[in-house]
Amino acid sequence: MTEKLWQRLSPPQHAALRLLLSVAGDTPVYLVGGAVRDLLLGLPSIDLDLVAEGDAPALAVALARETGARTAVHRRFGTASLRAHDWHLDLAMARAETYSRPGALPVVRPATIMEDLARRDFTINAMALPLNGPRAGRLVDPYGGLADLERKLVRVLHEASFRDDATRILRAARYAARLSFRIEDGTRRWLRRDIPYLDTISGSRLRRELVRTLDEGRAGDALLILDDAGALARLHPSLCFDAARAHALAQARDEAGREASYLLGLAVLAAGLDRRAALEVASRLALTRSERRVVLAMASLQAVEVELAAPDLRPSQAAALLGEFPAAALWAYAFLASEPRARQAVLAYLRDWRYRRPHLTGRDLAGLGVPEGPLMGRVLAELRSACLDGRVCSRQEELELARALLAAEEAGRPRS
């Protein structure tokens, strides 16, 4: 297996790992967790997720000294991250964990690799590959992770796993969706039973796991699993996700292209919430300002659907209604709105109308003697509306309209 690992690493990763093993000397170092899982699955890219049976922060500092990599050390947990311009790795001491209560952060102590694997979430993540010493290259698999990989199963290590850390509920759905695996029957029963333990998890931790889920290529599948288990409703009674939303999310991601992000999934999840529920969800999940804005936008867009569906809606009117909403919310709404005309208007705005600008700029208006300020803003806004609605189609027509607007302003101004 080690030969397979070296083949998968990029040259910079290869060099960094060789140097780390040289620095480690007799300290056992292991590739662990998802890195071993992905190696066994034959995935092309391998993250260097490493455990040392010893002082991992000291090893990290020594490697940083040799390579010039930036280092972030967390001595409380015995972990460190190293990052150079073309490689990075995570290094942790082998540790055991105990939980003072459900949902609490663990208390850690130095331990053996076997104890370290015992604290992990799922069997497929509880394997280690020794990289040095007499056991180098021989898979350490105390919980049958390799067999579960072959059977395409997500399985916890013990019955109390979700009670110890209920964020594993979200991770189970994420891995099952990402890998096209099935959650093992016993694990599924315990997951459903322990849904109430989500209440023990802080908003920031729930947000972190939800964002990771929404960032997955198969986020819709993961959300369907969470909805079926009752996890979404436990986060807030108004949260739900179904096949229609999964289809809308897939369509919106395809259409949004480079604008697609986890925020798009958050917007689809927030569809149907009224403003009060949106605020409650934002609070429970400790959402960031941009995330909160997306969630609230979904509630606000429902309020303008009738206007967006008007048969005589002009492009300038649509732009005025939609211009302040974040793109993620608009892409989601474009595939979720109940009124077909509203969907068409939002898609036209996203694909075309938001990019249309008049030829004339503030500098051009300044050349006509317009000072910076409210007047210039009004003229530019009217020029854009005229451009959107097809009332002006050339620079010359824009100049004529600008002069007419300025003349009207002058005529309406009281004389001294």
C-alpha positions in Angstrom: 0.0 0.0 0.0 2.8 2.4 0.7 4.0 2.1 -2.9 0.5 3.0 -4.0 0.6 6.0 -1.8 3.9 7.3 -3.1 2.6 6.9 -6.7 -0.4 9.1 -5.9 1.5 11.9 -4.2 2.6 15.0 -6.2 6.4 15.6 -6.3 6.2 18.3 -3.6 4.0 16.1 -1.4 6.5 13.2 -1.9 9.4 15.4 -0.9 7.7 16.8 2.2 6.6 13.4 3.5 10.1 11.9 2.9 11.6 14.8 4.9 9.0 14.4 7.7 9.8 10.7 8.1 13.5 11.5 8.2 12.8 14.1 10.9 10.6 11.7 12.8 13.3 9.1 13.3 11.9 6.3 15.5 8.6 8.1 16.1 5.9 6.1 14.4 4.0 8.0 11.8 0.7 6.9 10.1 -1.4 8.0 7.2 -4.9 8.0 8.7 -8.7 8.5 8.3 -10.1 9.8 5.0 -6.6 9.7 3.4 -6.4 5.9 3.8 -10.0 5.5 2.7 -9.4 7.5 -0.5 -6.2 5.6 -1.2 -8.1 2.3 -0.9 -10.9 3.6 -3.1 -8.3 4.6 -5.8 -9.1 8.3 -5.8 -6.5 10.3 -7.7 -5.8 13.0 -5.1 -4.6 12.1 -1.5 -4.5 14.6 1.4 -1.7 14.1 3.8 -3.6 13.5 7.0 -1.0 12.1 9.5 -0.8 10.9 13.1 2.4 10.5 15.1 2.7 8.4 18.3 4.7 11.2 19.9 5.0 15.0 20.0 3.4 16.0 16.7 3.7 19.7 17.2 7.4 19.4 17.8 7.7 17.3 14.6 5.7 19.9 12.7 8.0 22.8 13.9 11.1 20.8 12.9 9.7 20.1 9.4 8.7 23.8 9.0 12.3 24.7 9.9 13.6 22.5 7.2 11.1 23.5 4.5 10.0 27.1 5.3 6.4 26.0 5.4 3.9 28.1 7.5 2.8 26.3 10.6 -0.3 26.5 12.8 0.0 24.6 16.0 -2.8 23.8 18.4 -1.1 22.4 21.5 -4.3 21.7 23.4 -5.3 19.0 20.9 -1.7 18.1 19.9 -2.3 19.1 16.3 -0.5 21.1 13.6 -1.0 22.1 10.0 1.8 22.9 7.6 1.3 24.8 4.3 3.8 25.6 1.6 2.9 27.0 -1.8 2.6 23.6 -3.4 1.8 21.2 -0.6 0.2 21.0 2.8 -0.3 18.4 5.5 -2.0 17.9 8.8 -0.2 16.2 11.7 -1.7 15.2 15.0 -0.5 13.2 18.0 -2.2 9.9 18.5 -4.8 10.7 21.1 -7.7 9.3 23.0 -10.9 11.3 23.7 -13.4 11.4 26.5 -16.7 13.4 26.5 -17.8 15.1 29.7 -21.4 15.2 28.3 -23.1 14.8 25.0 -22.1 17.5 22.5 -19.2 18.7 24.5 -15.8 19.2 23.0 -13.6 16.2 23.9 -10.9 16.0 26.5 -7.8 14.6 24.9 -4.7 12.7 26.1 -1.7 11.1 24.3 -2.4 7.6 23.2 -1.5 4.8 20.9 -2.7 4.5 17.3 -5.2 1.9 18.3 -6.8 4.2 20.8 -6.7 7.0 18.3 -8.6 5.0 15.7 -11.2 4.1 18.4 -12.3 7.7 18.7 -13.1 8.1 15.0 -16.6 8.5 13.5 -17.0 5.6 11.0 -15.2 2.4 10.3 -14.2 3.6 6.8 -12.3 6.5 8.5 -10.8 4.3 11.3 -7.9 2.8 9.4 -4.2 3.7 9.5 -1.3 3.0 7.2 2.1 2.9 9.1 4.7 4.8 7.1 7.8 3.8 9.0 9.1 1.2 11.5 8.6 -2.6 11.4 4.8 -2.4 10.5 5.3 0.0 7.5 2.9 -0.7 4.7 0.6 -3.1 6.7 -2.9 -1.7 7.1 -4.2 -1.2 10.6 -7.9 -1.9 10.4 -9.4 -2.9 13.8 -13.0 -2.1 13.0 -13.5 -3.7 9.5 -13.3 -0.5 7.5 -11.9 -2.3 4.4 -14.8 -4.7 4.5 -17.3 -1.8 4.8 -15.6 -0.1 1.9 -16.1 -3.2 -0.2 -19.7 -3.4 0.9 -20.3 0.3 0.4 -21.4 0.9 4.0 -21.2 3.8 6.4 -21.0 2.3 9.9 -20.3 3.9 13.3 -17.8 2.2 15.7 -20.2 1.9 18.6 -23.9 2.6 19.6 -23.2 5.8 21.5 -21.3 7.4 18.6 -24.0 10.0 17.7 -24.7 10.8 21.4 -21.0 11.5 21.9 -21.0 13.8 18.9 -24.2 14.5 17.0 -22.4 16.3 14.2 -21.7 12.8 13.0 -25.3 12.7 11.9 -24.5 15.2 9.2 -21.2 13.5 8.4 -22.9 10.2 7.9 -25.3 11.7 5.3 -22.3 13.5 3.6 -20.2 10.4 3.3 -23.1 8.3 2.1 -24.0 10.8 -0.6 -20.4 11.5 -1.7 -19.4 7.9 -2.0 -22.8 6.5 -3.1 -22.7 4.3 0.0 -25.6 3.1 2.2 -25.8 3.8 5.9 -25.6 0.5 7.7 -29.0 -0.6 9.2 -27.9 -0.5 12.9 -26.2 2.8 12.3 -29.3 4.2 10.7 -31.4 3.1 13.6 -29.1 4.8 16.1 -28.9 7.9 14.0 -32.7 8.2 13.9 -32.9 7.5 17.6 -30.3 10.1 18.5 -31.6 13.0 16.4 -32.5 14.9 19.6 -28.8 15.1 20.4 -28.4 17.7 17.7 -29.8 20.1 20.3 -26.5 19.6 22.3 -24.4 21.0 19.4 -23.5 24.7 19.2 -24.7 26.7 16.2 -21.2 27.3 15.0 -20.4 23.6 14.9 -23.7 22.8 13.1 -23.0 25.5 10.6 -19.5 24.2 9.9 -20.8 20.7 9.2 -23.8 22.0 7.1 -21.5 24.2 5.0 -19.3 21.2 4.3 -22.4 19.2 3.3 -23.7 22.0 1.0 -20.3 22.2 -0.6 -20.4 18.6 -1.8 -21.1 17.7 -5.4 -24.0 15.5 -4.2 -25.3 17.9 -1.6 -28.9 17.2 -2.7 -28.5 13.5 -1.9 -27.1 14.3 1.5 -29.9 16.7 2.3 -32.5 14.1 1.3 -30.9 11.6 3.8 -31.0 14.3 6.5 -34.6 15.2 5.8 -35.7 11.5 5.8 -34.0 11.0 9.2 -35.7 14.1 10.7 -32.4 16.0 11.2 -33.4 19.1 9.2 -36.6 19.5 11.1 -34.7 19.1 14.3 -32.5 22.1 13.3 -35.7 24.1 12.7 -39.3 22.8 12.3 -39.7 24.7 9.0 -36.6 23.2 7.3 -37.3 20.4 4.8 -35.8 19.0 1.5 -37.5 16.8 -1.1 -36.9 15.4 -4.6 -38.2 18.6 -6.2 -35.7 20.7 -4.3 -32.9 18.3 -5.2 -33.8 18.6 -8.8 -34.0 22.4 -8.6 -30.6 22.5 -6.9 -29.0 20.4 -9.6 -30.5 22.6 -12.3 -29.4 25.8 -10.6 -25.9 24.6 -10.1 -25.6 23.7 -13.8 -27.0 27.0 -14.9 -25.0 29.2 -12.4 -21.6 27.8 -13.5 -18.9 29.7 -11.7 -21.4 31.4 -9.5 -22.5 28.1 -7.9 -21.3 27.7 -4.4 -22.5 26.2 -1.1 -24.6 29.4 -0.7 -26.8 28.1 -3.6 -27.6 25.0 -1.6 -28.3 27.1 1.5 -30.7 29.2 -0.6 -32.6 26.1 -1.8 -32.8 24.7 1.7 -34.1 28.1 3.0 -36.9 28.3 0.3 -40.3 28.6 1.8 -39.2 30.1 5.1 -41.0 33.3 6.1 -38.9 36.1 7.6 -39.4 35.0 11.2 -38.4 31.4 10.5 -35.4 32.6 8.4 -34.2 34.7 11.3 -34.5 31.8 13.6 -32.6 29.5 11.3 -29.9 32.1 10.9 -29.6 32.4 14.7 -29.6 28.6 15.4 -26.9 28.0 12.9 -24.8 31.0 13.7 -24.8 32.0 10.0 -22.3 34.5 8.7 -23.5 37.9 7.4 -23.4 36.7 3.7 -25.2 33.4 4.6 -27.8 35.2 6.6 -28.4 37.6 3.7 -29.1 34.6 1.4 -31.5 33.0 3.8 -33.4 36.3 4.3 -33.4 36.9 0.6 -35.4 33.7 -0.1 -38.1 35.0 2.2 -38.2 38.4 0.6 -38.3 37.0 -2.9 -41.6 35.3 -2.2 -43.0 38.7 -1.4 -42.3 40.1 -4.9 -43.3 37.0 -6.9 -46.7 38.5 -8.0 -44.8 41.6 -9.4 -42.3 39.4 -11.1 -45.0 37.3 -12.7 -46.8 40.4 -14.2 -47.3 39.9 -18.0 -46.3 43.5 -18.8 -43.1 43.5 -16.6 -40.4 45.5 -18.1 -36.7 44.5 -17.8 -36.0 47.8 -15.9 -38.7 46.9 -13.4 -37.3 43.4 -12.9 -33.8 44.9 -12.4 -35.2 47.3 -9.8 -36.9 44.4 -8.0 -33.9 42.0 -8.1 -30.8 44.2 -8.1 -30.2 44.0 -4.3 -30.6 40.3 -3.9 -27.5 38.0 -3.7 -26.9 35.9 -6.8 -27.1 32.6 -4.9 -30.7 33.4 -3.8 -31.7 34.4 -7.3 -30.3 31.2 -8.9 -32.2 29.1 -6.4 -35.4 31.1 -6.7 -35.2 30.9 -10.5 -35.8 27.1 -10.3 -38.2 27.1 -7.3 -40.7 30.0 -8.0 -44.2 28.7 -8.4 -45.1 31.2 -11.1 -43.5 30.4 -14.5 -43.4 34.1 -15.5 -41.5 34.9 -12.4 -38.9 32.1 -13.1 -38.5 33.5 -16.6 -38.0 37.0 -15.4 -35.4 36.0 -12.9 -33.5 33.8 -15.4 -33.6 36.7 -17.9 -32.2 39.0 -15.3 -29.4 36.6 -14.4 -28.5 35.6 -17.9 -28.8 39.1 -19.5 -30.4 42.1 -17.9 -28.0 42.4 -15.0 -25.1 42.8 -17.4 -26.6 45.5 -19.6 -25.1 49.0 -19.1 -25.4 52.2 -21.1 -22.5 53.4 -23.1 -22.4 56.7 -21.2 -20.6 56.7 -17.8 -20.3 59.2 -15.0 -17.2 60.7 -16.7 -19.3 61.3 -19.9 -22.0 63.1 -17.9 -19.3 65.2 -16.1 -18.2 66.3 -19.6 -21.7 67.5 -20.2 -21.4 69.6 -17.0 -23.2 67.3 -14.6 -21.7 67.5 -11.1 -21.2 64.3 -9.1 -24.1 63.8 -6.8 -27.8 62.9 -6.8 -28.5 64.4 -10.2 -25.8 62.3 -11.9 -27.1 59.2 -10.1 -30.7 59.9 -11.4 -29.5 60.4 -15.0 -27.4 57.3 -14.9 -30.3 55.3 -13.5 -32.7 56.5 -16.2 -30.1 55.8 -18.9 -29.8 52.2 -17.6 -33.6 51.8 -17.5 -33.9 53.1 -21.1 -31.1 50.7 -22.2 -32.8 47.7 -20.5 -36.2 48.5 -22.0 -34.8 49.2 -25.5 -35.7 52.9 -25.6 -32.1 53.8 -26.5 -29.9 51.6 -28.6 -26.8 53.6 -29.3 -24.4 56.1 -27.7 -26.0 58.9 -29.7 -29.5 58.1 -28.5 -28.1 58.0 -24.9 -26.6 61.5 -25.4 -29.9 62.8 -26.7 -31.8 61.3 -23.7 -29.2 62.6 -21.2 -29.5 66.1 -22.7 -33.3 65.9 -22.5 -33.2 64.8 -18.9 -30.9 67.6 -18.0 -33.1 70.1 -19.8 -36.1 68.8 -17.9 -34.2 69.1 -14.6 -33.2 72.7 -15.5 -36.8 73.6 -16.5 -38.1 72.2 -13.2 -35.7 74.0 -11.0 -37.1 77.1 -9.3 -35.6 80.4 -10.6 -34.2 82.9 -8.2 
